[in-house]
Each structure stands twice: as C-alpha cells, then as structure tokens.
Amino acid sequence: GVRRSVEPDLAELTPAAGDTFVLCSDGLTGHVRDSEIAEIAVGAADPDSACEQLISLANERGGEDNITVLLVSCTA
C-alpha cells in the first residue's frame, strides 16, 4: 500500500467442512459484486477454475488494478 501503516479487518472463525473462503484484493471487489463472487466460488468445478473465472470477469469489467484471488475449501 501507500500508507505507512494499515489497520486490517480481523475475524476469528471456526471453519467447518464445506466452507469456502475467498481471499482477494480490491482489484476483484472493485469490479465484481459480492453475490457474484459467492456464486462463482461455490458453483465452479474446482477452486482453480473459480479463481480464473473471477479474474476474467474483473478484467472484462475494466481490471485496471492488480487482481489477486485465493479460494480455500474446507474438506474436514
């Protein structure tokens, strides 16, 4: 970032089997709505495919910033 310090948003969660977490930069959220992110994250064949779809969608809508996406699926 461009600031000397930042204040992160923190949350403590207890993941359960079947949960999916999306970690991403504002390059994604600046162009793709939360509801679209959720739909793609849970509907894709696999996490890699979901990430590719999300990045492609953000790029199609302007993508002028770096776009970083990581999906974590809990299986146990």
All heavy atoms as a GROMACS GRO file, in nm:
protein
  542
    1GLY      N    1   0.081  -0.118   0.000
    1GLY     CA    2   0.000   0.000   0.000
    1GLY      C    3   0.085   0.125   0.000
    1GLY      O    4   0.208   0.120  -0.006
    2VAL      N    5   0.020   0.235   0.008
    2VAL     CA    6   0.090   0.363   0.003
    2VAL      C    7   0.096   0.431   0.140
    2VAL      O    8   0.158   0.536   0.153
    2VAL     CB    9   0.022   0.458  -0.099
    2VAL    CG1   10   0.037   0.404  -0.239
    2VAL    CG2   11  -0.123   0.481  -0.065
    3ARG      N   12   0.034   0.371   0.240
    3ARG     CA   13   0.035   0.429   0.374
    3ARG      C   14   0.145   0.365   0.458
    3ARG      O   15   0.184   0.251   0.437
    3ARG     CB   16  -0.101   0.407   0.440
    3ARG     CG   17  -0.213   0.478   0.369
    3ARG     CD   18  -0.344   0.460   0.443
    3ARG     NE   19  -0.451   0.520   0.369
    3ARG     CZ   20  -0.547   0.452   0.307
    3ARG    NH1   21  -0.548   0.320   0.313
    3ARG    NH2   22  -0.640   0.514   0.240
    4ARG      N   23   0.191   0.439   0.559
    4ARG     CA   24   0.294   0.387   0.649
    4ARG      C   25   0.242   0.270   0.732
    4ARG      O   26   0.315   0.179   0.765
    4ARG     CB   27   0.346   0.496   0.741
    4ARG     CG   28   0.432   0.595   0.670
    4ARG     CD   29   0.488   0.694   0.773
    4ARG     NE   30   0.571   0.789   0.708
    4ARG     CZ   31   0.705   0.785   0.711
    4ARG    NH1   32   0.765   0.692   0.778
    4ARG    NH2   33   0.774   0.877   0.648
    5SER      N   34   0.115   0.275   0.769
    5SER     CA   35   0.056   0.166   0.846
    5SER      C   36  -0.087   0.146   0.801
    5SER      O   37  -0.150   0.236   0.746
    5SER     CB   38   0.061   0.196   0.996
    5SER     OG   39  -0.019   0.308   1.026
    6VAL      N   40  -0.136   0.026   0.825
    6VAL     CA   41  -0.273  -0.007   0.789
    6VAL      C   42  -0.341  -0.073   0.907
    6VAL      O   43  -0.275  -0.128   0.996
    6VAL     CB   44  -0.281  -0.100   0.666
    6VAL    CG1   45  -0.228  -0.032   0.542
    6VAL    CG2   46  -0.207  -0.229   0.691
    7GLU      N   47  -0.472  -0.068   0.910
    7GLU     CA   48  -0.550  -0.134   1.014
    7GLU      C   49  -0.629  -0.246   0.948
    7GLU      O   50  -0.730  -0.221   0.882
    7GLU     CB   51  -0.644  -0.032   1.080
    7GLU     CG   52  -0.709  -0.082   1.205
    7GLU     CD   53  -0.612  -0.108   1.318
    7GLU    OE1   54  -0.514  -0.034   1.334
    7GLU    OE2   55  -0.636  -0.205   1.393
    8PRO      N   56  -0.584  -0.370   0.962
    8PRO     CA   57  -0.655  -0.480   0.895
    8PRO      C   58  -0.788  -0.511   0.961
    8PRO      O   59  -0.808  -0.485   1.081
    8PRO     CB   60  -0.558  -0.597   0.911
    8PRO     CG   61  -0.481  -0.566   1.034
    8PRO     CD   62  -0.470  -0.416   1.039
    9ASP      N   63  -0.879  -0.566   0.882
    9ASP     CA   64  -1.004  -0.619   0.936
    9ASP      C   65  -0.976  -0.762   0.978
    9ASP      O   66  -0.928  -0.842   0.898
    9ASP     CB   67  -1.115  -0.619   0.830
    9ASP     CG   68  -1.158  -0.479   0.792
    9ASP    OD1   69  -1.152  -0.390   0.878
    9ASP    OD2   70  -1.197  -0.460   0.676
   10LEU      N   71  -1.003  -0.796   1.102
   10LEU     CA   72  -0.975  -0.929   1.154
   10LEU      C   73  -1.104  -0.994   1.205
   10LEU      O   74  -1.190  -0.926   1.260
   10LEU     CB   75  -0.874  -0.924   1.268
   10LEU     CG   76  -0.738  -0.860   1.236
   10LEU    CD1   77  -0.656  -0.848   1.363
   10LEU    CD2   78  -0.665  -0.943   1.132
   11ALA      N   79  -1.112  -1.124   1.186
   11ALA     CA   80  -1.225  -1.200   1.238
   11ALA      C   81  -1.174  -1.339   1.275
   11ALA      O   82  -1.089  -1.395   1.207
   11ALA     CB   83  -1.336  -1.213   1.134
   12GLU      N   84  -1.226  -1.390   1.385
   12GLU     CA   85  -1.189  -1.525   1.427
   12GLU      C   86  -1.305  -1.617   1.392
   12GLU      O   87  -1.418  -1.595   1.433
   12GLU     CB   88  -1.162  -1.529   1.577
   12GLU     CG   89  -1.108  -1.662   1.622
   12GLU     CD   90  -1.067  -1.661   1.767
   12GLU    OE1   91  -1.014  -1.558   1.814
   12GLU    OE2   92  -1.088  -1.763   1.834
   13LEU      N   93  -1.275  -1.719   1.312
   13LEU     CA   94  -1.378  -1.811   1.264
   13LEU      C   95  -1.339  -1.954   1.296
   13LEU      O   96  -1.221  -1.986   1.305
   13LEU     CB   97  -1.395  -1.798   1.113
   13LEU     CG   98  -1.426  -1.658   1.060
   13LEU    CD1   99  -1.414  -1.657   0.908
   13LEU    CD2  100  -1.564  -1.615   1.102
   14THR      N  101  -1.436  -2.040   1.307
   14THR     CA  102  -1.412  -2.183   1.320
   14THR      C  103  -1.466  -2.248   1.193
   14THR      O  104  -1.588  -2.266   1.179
   14THR     CB  105  -1.482  -2.240   1.444
   14THR    OG1  106  -1.435  -2.170   1.559
   14THR    CG2  107  -1.452  -2.388   1.459
   15PRO      N  108  -1.378  -2.280   1.099
   15PRO     CA  109  -1.424  -2.337   0.972
   15PRO      C  110  -1.484  -2.477   0.991
   15PRO      O  111  -1.444  -2.550   1.081
   15PRO     CB  112  -1.300  -2.343   0.885
   15PRO     CG  113  -1.185  -2.310   0.971
   15PRO     CD  114  -1.235  -2.263   1.103
   16ALA      N  115  -1.578  -2.508   0.906
   16ALA     CA  116  -1.642  -2.640   0.905
   16ALA      C  117  -1.631  -2.699   0.766
   16ALA      O  118  -1.612  -2.628   0.667
   16ALA     CB  119  -1.789  -2.627   0.946
   17ALA      N  120  -1.642  -2.830   0.758
   17ALA     CA  121  -1.638  -2.898   0.629
   17ALA      C  122  -1.745  -2.836   0.538
   17ALA      O  123  -1.857  -2.811   0.579
   17ALA     CB  124  -1.662  -3.047   0.646
   18GLY      N  125  -1.705  -2.808   0.415
   18GLY     CA  126  -1.797  -2.748   0.319
   18GLY      C  127  -1.785  -2.598   0.308
   18GLY      O  128  -1.836  -2.539   0.213
   19ASP      N  129  -1.718  -2.532   0.402
   19ASP     CA  130  -1.698  -2.388   0.396
   19ASP      C  131  -1.598  -2.353   0.287
   19ASP      O  132  -1.503  -2.427   0.263
   19ASP     CB  133  -1.645  -2.332   0.528
   19ASP     CG  134  -1.748  -2.328   0.638
   19ASP    OD1  135  -1.868  -2.348   0.610
   19ASP    OD2  136  -1.708  -2.306   0.755
   20THR      N  137  -1.621  -2.241   0.222
   20THR     CA  138  -1.528  -2.189   0.122
   20THR      C  139  -1.498  -2.045   0.159
   20THR      O  140  -1.590  -1.966   0.183
   20THR     CB  141  -1.586  -2.196  -0.020
   20THR    OG1  142  -1.612  -2.333  -0.052
   20THR    CG2  143  -1.491  -2.138  -0.122
   21PHE      N  144  -1.371  -2.010   0.162
   21PHE     CA  145  -1.327  -1.875   0.191
   21PHE      C  146  -1.263  -1.815   0.067
   21PHE      O  147  -1.186  -1.882  -0.002
   21PHE     CB  148  -1.224  -1.874   0.306
   21PHE     CG  149  -1.282  -1.918   0.437
   21PHE    CD1  150  -1.282  -2.051   0.474
   21PHE    CD2  151  -1.338  -1.825   0.524
   21PHE    CE1  152  -1.335  -2.092   0.595
   21PHE    CE2  153  -1.393  -1.866   0.644
   21PHE     CZ  154  -1.392  -2.000   0.680
   22VAL      N  155  -1.296  -1.689   0.040
   22VAL     CA  156  -1.237  -1.617  -0.073
   22VAL      C  157  -1.152  -1.505  -0.014
   22VAL      O  158  -1.202  -1.419   0.058
   22VAL     CB  159  -1.345  -1.556  -0.165
   22VAL    CG1  160  -1.280  -1.479  -0.279
   22VAL    CG2  161  -1.437  -1.665  -0.218
   23LEU      N  162  -1.024  -1.508  -0.043
   23LEU     CA  163  -0.931  -1.402  -0.004
   23LEU      C  164  -0.894  -1.330  -0.133
   23LEU      O  165  -0.850  -1.394  -0.229
   23LEU     CB  166  -0.807  -1.460   0.062
   23LEU     CG  167  -0.834  -1.553   0.181
   23LEU    CD1  168  -0.708  -1.628   0.220
   23LEU    CD2  169  -0.888  -1.473   0.297
   24CYS      N  170  -0.914  -1.200  -0.137
   24CYS     CA  171  -0.890  -1.129  -0.263
   24CYS      C  172  -0.851  -0.984  -0.238
   24CYS      O  173  -0.870  -0.931  -0.130
   24CYS     CB  174  -1.014  -1.137  -0.352
   24CYS     SG  175  -1.158  -1.054  -0.285
   25SER      N  176  -0.801  -0.925  -0.344
   25SER     CA  177  -0.764  -0.784  -0.339
   25SER      C  178  -0.880  -0.699  -0.392
   25SER      O  179  -0.976  -0.750  -0.450
   25SER     CB  180  -0.639  -0.760  -0.424
   25SER     OG  181  -0.668  -0.787  -0.561
   26ASP      N  182  -0.867  -0.569  -0.373
   26ASP     CA  183  -0.971  -0.479  -0.422
   26ASP      C  184  -0.976  -0.472  -0.574
   26ASP      O  185  -1.070  -0.420  -0.632
   26ASP     CB  186  -0.957  -0.340  -0.361
   26ASP     CG  187  -0.827  -0.271  -0.396
   26ASP    OD1  188  -0.736  -0.336  -0.450
   26ASP    OD2  189  -0.815  -0.151  -0.367
   27GLY      N  190  -0.876  -0.530  -0.640
   27GLY     CA  191  -0.883  -0.541  -0.785
   27GLY      C  192  -0.999  -0.629  -0.829
   27GLY      O  193  -1.055  -0.610  -0.937
   28LEU      N  194  -1.037  -0.723  -0.744
   28LEU     CA  195  -1.154  -0.806  -0.773
   28LEU      C  196  -1.281  -0.737  -0.725
   28LEU      O  197  -1.376  -0.719  -0.801
   28LEU     CB  198  -1.142  -0.944  -0.707
   28LEU     CG  199  -1.262  -1.036  -0.730
   28LEU    CD1  200  -1.270  -1.079  -0.876
   28LEU    CD2  201  -1.257  -1.156  -0.638
   29THR      N  202  -1.284  -0.696  -0.600
   29THR     CA  203  -1.407  -0.641  -0.542
   29THR      C  204  -1.445  -0.506  -0.601
   29THR      O  205  -1.559  -0.464  -0.588
   29THR     CB  206  -1.396  -0.629  -0.389
   29THR    OG1  207  -1.284  -0.546  -0.356
   29THR    CG2  208  -1.381  -0.766  -0.325
   30GLY      N  209  -1.352  -0.441  -0.668
   30GLY     CA  210  -1.384  -0.316  -0.736
   30GLY      C  211  -1.466  -0.335  -0.861
   30GLY      O  212  -1.526  -0.241  -0.912
   31HIS      N  213  -1.471  -0.458  -0.912
   31HIS     CA  214  -1.540  -0.485  -1.038
   31HIS      C  215  -1.645  -0.596  -1.030
   31HIS      O  216  -1.727  -0.608  -1.120
   31HIS     CB  217  -1.440  -0.521  -1.147
   31HIS     CG  218  -1.344  -0.410  -1.178
   31HIS    ND1  219  -1.382  -0.297  -1.246
   31HIS    CD2  220  -1.214  -0.394  -1.147
   31HIS    CE1  221  -1.278  -0.216  -1.258
   31HIS    NE2  222  -1.175  -0.273  -1.198
   32VAL      N  223  -1.639  -0.677  -0.927
   32VAL     CA  224  -1.729  -0.792  -0.917
   32VAL      C  225  -1.803  -0.784  -0.784
   32VAL      O  226  -1.741  -0.769  -0.679
   32VAL     CB  227  -1.651  -0.925  -0.927
   32VAL    CG1  228  -1.744  -1.045  -0.924
   32VAL    CG2  229  -1.566  -0.929  -1.055
   33ARG      N  230  -1.936  -0.792  -0.790
   33ARG     CA  231  -2.018  -0.782  -0.668
   33ARG      C  232  -1.998  -0.906  -0.580
   33ARG      O  233  -1.968  -1.015  -0.627
   33ARG     CB  234  -2.165  -0.769  -0.706
   33ARG     CG  235  -2.199  -0.636  -0.771
   33ARG     CD  236  -2.349  -0.620  -0.796
   33ARG     NE  237  -2.411  -0.735  -0.859
   33ARG     CZ  238  -2.423  -0.754  -0.991
   33ARG    NH1  239  -2.374  -0.665  -1.075
   33ARG    NH2  240  -2.482  -0.862  -1.039
   34ASP      N  241  -2.020  -0.887  -0.450
   34ASP     CA  242  -2.006  -0.997  -0.353
   34ASP      C  243  -2.093  -1.117  -0.392
   34ASP      O  244  -2.050  -1.231  -0.381
   34ASP     CB  245  -2.043  -0.951  -0.212
   34ASP     CG  246  -1.943  -0.854  -0.152
   34ASP    OD1  247  -1.834  -0.835  -0.211
   34ASP    OD2  248  -1.973  -0.798  -0.046
   35SER      N  249  -2.215  -1.090  -0.436
   35SER     CA  250  -2.305  -1.200  -0.472
   35SER      C  251  -2.251  -1.279  -0.591
   35SER      O  252  -2.265  -1.402  -0.597
   35SER     CB  253  -2.445  -1.147  -0.502
   35SER     OG  254  -2.442  -1.055  -0.611
   36GLU      N  255  -2.187  -1.211  -0.685
   36GLU     CA  256  -2.127  -1.280  -0.800
   36GLU      C  257  -2.006  -1.363  -0.757
   36GLU      O  258  -1.987  -1.474  -0.805
   36GLU     CB  259  -2.084  -1.178  -0.906
   36GLU     CG  260  -2.199  -1.104  -0.970
   36GLU     CD  261  -2.151  -0.994  -1.061
   36GLU    OE1  262  -2.074  -0.905  -1.015
   36GLU    OE2  263  -2.191  -0.995  -1.178
   37ILE      N  264  -1.927  -1.307  -0.667
   37ILE     CA  265  -1.810  -1.378  -0.616
   37ILE      C  266  -1.856  -1.507  -0.547
   37ILE      O  267  -1.802  -1.615  -0.573
   37ILE     CB  268  -1.728  -1.290  -0.519
   37ILE    CG1  269  -1.666  -1.173  -0.595
   37ILE    CG2  270  -1.621  -1.372  -0.448
   37ILE    CD1  271  -1.604  -1.067  -0.506
   38ALA      N  272  -1.958  -1.496  -0.463
   38ALA     CA  273  -2.008  -1.613  -0.392
   38ALA      C  274  -2.062  -1.718  -0.489
   38ALA      O  275  -2.033  -1.838  -0.474
   38ALA     CB  276  -2.118  -1.572  -0.294
   39GLU      N  277  -2.138  -1.675  -0.587
   39GLU     CA  278  -2.196  -1.769  -0.684
   39GLU      C  279  -2.088  -1.845  -0.760
   39GLU      O  280  -2.096  -1.966  -0.776
   39GLU     CB  281  -2.285  -1.692  -0.781
   39GLU     CG  282  -2.355  -1.779  -0.883
   39GLU     CD  283  -2.444  -1.698  -0.975
   39GLU    OE1  284  -2.496  -1.592  -0.934
   39GLU    OE2  285  -2.463  -1.743  -1.089
   40ILE      N  286  -1.987  -1.775  -0.804
   40ILE     CA  287  -1.878  -1.839  -0.879
   40ILE      C  288  -1.795  -1.928  -0.787
   40ILE      O  289  -1.757  -2.038  -0.823
   40ILE     CB  290  -1.791  -1.733  -0.950
   40ILE    CG1  291  -1.873  -1.667  -1.061
   40ILE    CG2  292  -1.662  -1.795  -1.004
   40ILE    CD1  293  -1.808  -1.544  -1.123
   41ALA      N  294  -1.768  -1.880  -0.666
   41ALA     CA  295  -1.683  -1.956  -0.572
   41ALA      C  296  -1.743  -2.092  -0.539
   41ALA      O  297  -1.671  -2.192  -0.529
   41ALA     CB  298  -1.659  -1.876  -0.445
   42VAL      N  299  -1.874  -2.098  -0.519
   42VAL     CA  300  -1.937  -2.226  -0.482
   42VAL      C  301  -1.984  -2.306  -0.603
   42VAL      O  302  -2.007  -2.426  -0.592
   42VAL     CB  303  -2.053  -2.207  -0.382
   42VAL    CG1  304  -2.003  -2.146  -0.253
   42VAL    CG2  305  -2.166  -2.127  -0.441
   43GLY      N  306  -1.998  -2.241  -0.717
   43GLY     CA  307  -2.052  -2.310  -0.834
   43GLY      C  308  -1.950  -2.365  -0.931
   43GLY      O  309  -1.984  -2.444  -1.019
   44ALA      N  310  -1.825  -2.327  -0.915
   44ALA     CA  311  -1.721  -2.371  -1.009
   44ALA      C  312  -1.684  -2.517  -0.982
   44ALA      O  313  -1.704  -2.570  -0.873
   44ALA     CB  314  -1.598  -2.283  -0.996
   45ALA      N  315  -1.629  -2.579  -1.084
   45ALA     CA  316  -1.589  -2.720  -1.074
   45ALA      C  317  -1.480  -2.743  -0.971
   45ALA      O  318  -1.475  -2.847  -0.906
   45ALA     CB  319  -1.545  -2.772  -1.211
   46ASP      N  320  -1.391  -2.644  -0.956
   46ASP     CA  321  -1.281  -2.656  -0.861
   46ASP      C  322  -1.230  -2.514  -0.828
   46ASP      O  323  -1.263  -2.420  -0.898
   46ASP     CB  324  -1.169  -2.744  -0.916
   46ASP     CG  325  -1.113  -2.692  -1.047
   46ASP    OD1  326  -1.043  -2.588  -1.046
   46ASP    OD2  327  -1.142  -2.754  -1.152
   47PRO      N  328  -1.150  -2.501  -0.721
   47PRO     CA  329  -1.102  -2.367  -0.682
   47PRO      C  330  -1.022  -2.295  -0.790
   47PRO      O  331  -1.036  -2.174  -0.807
   47PRO     CB  332  -1.017  -2.395  -0.557
   47PRO     CG  333  -1.073  -2.521  -0.501
   47PRO     CD  334  -1.114  -2.602  -0.621
   48ASP      N  335  -0.938  -2.368  -0.863
   48ASP     CA  336  -0.859  -2.303  -0.969
   48ASP      C  337  -0.950  -2.243  -1.075
   48ASP      O  338  -0.928  -2.131  -1.122
   48ASP     CB  339  -0.763  -2.402  -1.034
   48ASP     CG  340  -0.646  -2.439  -0.944
   48ASP    OD1  341  -0.615  -2.361  -0.852
   48ASP    OD2  342  -0.585  -2.544  -0.967
   49SER      N  343  -1.053  -2.317  -1.114
   49SER     CA  344  -1.148  -2.269  -1.214
   49SER      C  345  -1.221  -2.146  -1.163
   49SER      O  346  -1.242  -2.049  -1.238
   49SER     CB  347  -1.247  -2.380  -1.248
   49SER     OG  348  -1.346  -2.334  -1.335
   50ALA      N  349  -1.261  -2.146  -1.037
   50ALA     CA  350  -1.330  -2.032  -0.979
   50ALA      C  351  -1.241  -1.908  -0.982
   50ALA      O  352  -1.287  -1.799  -1.020
   50ALA     CB  353  -1.374  -2.063  -0.836
   51CYS      N  354  -1.114  -1.924  -0.943
   51CYS     CA  355  -1.021  -1.810  -0.945
   51CYS      C  356  -1.006  -1.755  -1.086
   51CYS      O  357  -1.008  -1.632  -1.106
   51CYS     CB  358  -0.886  -1.852  -0.888
   51CYS     SG  359  -0.886  -1.882  -0.712
   52GLU      N  360  -0.991  -1.843  -1.183
   52GLU     CA  361  -0.976  -1.799  -1.322
   52GLU      C  362  -1.101  -1.724  -1.369
   52GLU      O  363  -1.090  -1.620  -1.434
   52GLU     CB  364  -0.949  -1.919  -1.412
   52GLU     CG  365  -0.811  -1.979  -1.392
   52GLU     CD  366  -0.788  -2.107  -1.473
   52GLU    OE1  367  -0.872  -2.139  -1.560
   52GLU    OE2  368  -0.687  -2.173  -1.447
   53GLN      N  369  -1.219  -1.775  -1.336
   53GLN     CA  370  -1.344  -1.709  -1.375
   53GLN      C  371  -1.356  -1.572  -1.312
   53GLN      O  372  -1.396  -1.475  -1.378
   53GLN     CB  373  -1.464  -1.795  -1.334
   53GLN     CG  374  -1.482  -1.921  -1.415
   53GLN     CD  375  -1.600  -2.001  -1.364
   53GLN    OE1  376  -1.710  -1.948  -1.348
   53GLN    NE2  377  -1.578  -2.128  -1.336
   54LEU      N  378  -1.322  -1.562  -1.183
   54LEU     CA  379  -1.332  -1.434  -1.113
   54LEU      C  380  -1.235  -1.331  -1.171
   54LEU      O  381  -1.272  -1.215  -1.194
   54LEU     CB  382  -1.307  -1.454  -0.964
   54LEU     CG  383  -1.419  -1.528  -0.890
   54LEU    CD1  384  -1.371  -1.572  -0.752
   54LEU    CD2  385  -1.543  -1.440  -0.880
   55ILE      N  386  -1.113  -1.372  -1.198
   55ILE     CA  387  -1.013  -1.280  -1.255
   55ILE      C  388  -1.055  -1.237  -1.395
   55ILE      O  389  -1.047  -1.120  -1.430
   55ILE     CB  390  -0.873  -1.344  -1.254
   55ILE    CG1  391  -0.824  -1.356  -1.109
   55ILE    CG2  392  -0.775  -1.262  -1.338
   55ILE    CD1  393  -0.700  -1.441  -1.092
   56SER      N  394  -1.105  -1.330  -1.475
   56SER     CA  395  -1.151  -1.297  -1.610
   56SER      C  396  -1.265  -1.197  -1.605
   56SER      O  397  -1.268  -1.100  -1.683
   56SER     CB  398  -1.196  -1.423  -1.684
   56SER     OG  399  -1.086  -1.506  -1.712
   57LEU      N  400  -1.360  -1.218  -1.515
   57LEU     CA  401  -1.474  -1.128  -1.503
   57LEU      C  402  -1.428  -0.988  -1.463
   57LEU      O  403  -1.473  -0.888  -1.520
   57LEU     CB  404  -1.575  -1.183  -1.402
   57LEU     CG  405  -1.705  -1.106  -1.385
   57LEU    CD1  406  -1.778  -1.090  -1.518
   57LEU    CD2  407  -1.793  -1.177  -1.283
   58ALA      N  408  -1.339  -0.978  -1.367
   58ALA     CA  409  -1.288  -0.847  -1.325
   58ALA      C  410  -1.215  -0.778  -1.441
   58ALA      O  411  -1.232  -0.658  -1.462
   58ALA     CB  412  -1.196  -0.862  -1.204
   59ASN      N  413  -1.136  -0.853  -1.515
   59ASN     CA  414  -1.065  -0.795  -1.630
   59ASN      C  415  -1.161  -0.748  -1.738
   59ASN      O  416  -1.141  -0.643  -1.798
   59ASN     CB  417  -0.964  -0.895  -1.687
   59ASN     CG  418  -0.835  -0.896  -1.610
   59ASN    OD1  419  -0.790  -0.792  -1.562
   59ASN    ND2  420  -0.774  -1.012  -1.598
   60GLU      N  421  -1.268  -0.825  -1.762
   60GLU     CA  422  -1.368  -0.786  -1.862
   60GLU      C  423  -1.436  -0.655  -1.825
   60GLU      O  424  -1.480  -0.581  -1.911
   60GLU     CB  425  -1.475  -0.895  -1.875
   60GLU     CG  426  -1.429  -1.021  -1.943
   60GLU     CD  427  -1.530  -1.135  -1.932
   60GLU    OE1  428  -1.647  -1.110  -1.894
   60GLU    OE2  429  -1.491  -1.249  -1.961
   61ARG      N  430  -1.443  -0.627  -1.696
   61ARG     CA  431  -1.511  -0.507  -1.648
   61ARG      C  432  -1.417  -0.390  -1.620
   61ARG      O  433  -1.454  -0.294  -1.556
   61ARG     CB  434  -1.591  -0.541  -1.521
   61ARG     CG  435  -1.704  -0.637  -1.551
   61ARG     CD  436  -1.782  -0.670  -1.429
   61ARG     NE  437  -1.892  -0.760  -1.459
   61ARG     CZ  438  -1.970  -0.814  -1.368
   61ARG    NH1  439  -1.952  -0.786  -1.239
   61ARG    NH2  440  -2.067  -0.896  -1.404
   62GLY      N  441  -1.296  -0.400  -1.665
   62GLY     CA  442  -1.203  -0.287  -1.650
   62GLY      C  443  -1.067  -0.326  -1.600
   62GLY      O  444  -0.966  -0.286  -1.654
   63GLY      N  445  -1.060  -0.404  -1.495
   63GLY     CA  446  -0.937  -0.460  -1.441
   63GLY      C  447  -0.814  -0.372  -1.444
   63GLY      O  448  -0.707  -0.418  -1.480
   64GLU      N  449  -0.827  -0.245  -1.404
   64GLU     CA  450  -0.711  -0.156  -1.410
   64GLU      C  451  -0.616  -0.172  -1.292
   64GLU      O  452  -0.508  -0.116  -1.291
   64GLU     CB  453  -0.757  -0.010  -1.420
   64GLU     CG  454  -0.825   0.046  -1.298
   64GLU     CD  455  -0.974   0.016  -1.289
   64GLU    OE1  456  -1.034  -0.028  -1.387
   64GLU    OE2  457  -1.029   0.037  -1.180
   65ASP      N  458  -0.652  -0.251  -1.192
   65ASP     CA  459  -0.569  -0.273  -1.073
   65ASP      C  460  -0.524  -0.420  -1.072
   65ASP      O  461  -0.577  -0.502  -1.146
   65ASP     CB  462  -0.652  -0.243  -0.948
   65ASP     CG  463  -0.567  -0.225  -0.822
   65ASP    OD1  464  -0.443  -0.238  -0.831
   65ASP    OD2  465  -0.625  -0.198  -0.716
   66ASN      N  466  -0.426  -0.451  -0.989
   66ASN     CA  467  -0.388  -0.592  -0.972
   66ASN      C  468  -0.506  -0.669  -0.916
   66ASN      O  469  -0.578  -0.620  -0.828
   66ASN     CB  470  -0.269  -0.604  -0.875
   66ASN     CG  471  -0.144  -0.543  -0.932
   66ASN    OD1  472  -0.123  -0.543  -1.052
   66ASN    ND2  473  -0.060  -0.489  -0.845
   67ILE      N  474  -0.525  -0.791  -0.965
   67ILE     CA  475  -0.637  -0.874  -0.920
   67ILE      C  476  -0.578  -1.001  -0.861
   67ILE      O  477  -0.516  -1.080  -0.931
   67ILE     CB  478  -0.731  -0.910  -1.037
   67ILE    CG1  479  -0.781  -0.783  -1.105
   67ILE    CG2  480  -0.847  -0.996  -0.988
   67ILE    CD1  481  -0.841  -0.807  -1.242
   68THR      N  482  -0.598  -1.019  -0.732
   68THR     CA  483  -0.547  -1.137  -0.661
   68THR      C  484  -0.665  -1.210  -0.600
   68THR      O  485  -0.750  -1.149  -0.536
   68THR     CB  486  -0.450  -1.095  -0.550
   68THR    OG1  487  -0.344  -1.019  -0.607
   68THR    CG2  488  -0.393  -1.216  -0.479
   69VAL      N  489  -0.671  -1.343  -0.623
   69VAL     CA  490  -0.780  -1.423  -0.569
   69VAL      C  491  -0.724  -1.556  -0.518
   69VAL      O  492  -0.646  -1.620  -0.588
   69VAL     CB  493  -0.888  -1.453  -0.675
   69VAL    CG1  494  -1.003  -1.533  -0.614
   69VAL    CG2  495  -0.939  -1.326  -0.739
   70LEU      N  496  -0.766  -1.596  -0.400
   70LEU     CA  497  -0.731  -1.726  -0.342
   70LEU      C  498  -0.857  -1.785  -0.283
   70LEU      O  499  -0.927  -1.718  -0.207
   70LEU     CB  500  -0.625  -1.709  -0.234
   70LEU     CG  501  -0.590  -1.833  -0.151
   70LEU    CD1  502  -0.518  -1.936  -0.237
   70LEU    CD2  503  -0.506  -1.794  -0.032
   71LEU      N  504  -0.889  -1.909  -0.321
   71LEU     CA  505  -1.003  -1.980  -0.263
   71LEU      C  506  -0.952  -2.091  -0.174
   71LEU      O  507  -0.861  -2.164  -0.212
   71LEU     CB  508  -1.091  -2.041  -0.373
   71LEU     CG  509  -1.216  -1.962  -0.407
   71LEU    CD1  510  -1.181  -1.832  -0.472
   71LEU    CD2  511  -1.307  -2.045  -0.492
   72VAL      N  512  -1.012  -2.104  -0.057
   72VAL     CA  513  -0.978  -2.210   0.035
   72VAL      C  514  -1.106  -2.287   0.064
   72VAL      O  515  -1.203  -2.230   0.113
   72VAL     CB  516  -0.919  -2.153   0.167
   72VAL    CG1  517  -0.891  -2.265   0.266
   72VAL    CG2  518  -0.795  -2.071   0.140
   73SER      N  519  -1.106  -2.415   0.029
   73SER     CA  520  -1.222  -2.501   0.055
   73SER      C  521  -1.189  -2.594   0.170
   73SER      O  522  -1.088  -2.665   0.165
   73SER     CB  523  -1.256  -2.581  -0.069
   73SER     OG  524  -1.296  -2.494  -0.174
   74CYS      N  525  -1.274  -2.596   0.270
   74CYS     CA  526  -1.254  -2.682   0.387
   74CYS      C  527  -1.319  -2.817   0.360
   74CYS      O  528  -1.438  -2.823   0.329
   74CYS     CB  529  -1.312  -2.618   0.511
   74CYS     SG  530  -1.240  -2.459   0.551
   75THR      N  531  -1.241  -2.923   0.376
   75THR     CA  532  -1.294  -3.056   0.349
   75THR      C  533  -1.311  -3.140   0.475
   75THR      O  534  -1.377  -3.242   0.471
   75THR     CB  535  -1.202  -3.132   0.251
   75THR    OG1  536  -1.070  -3.138   0.306
   75THR    CG2  537  -1.199  -3.061   0.116
   76ALA      N  538  -1.248  -3.100   0.583
   76ALA     CA  539  -1.264  -3.177   0.707
   76ALA      C  540  -1.252  -3.088   0.828
   76ALA      O  541  -1.205  -2.981   0.824
   76ALA     CB  542  -1.158  -3.285   0.716
   0.00000   0.00000   0.00000
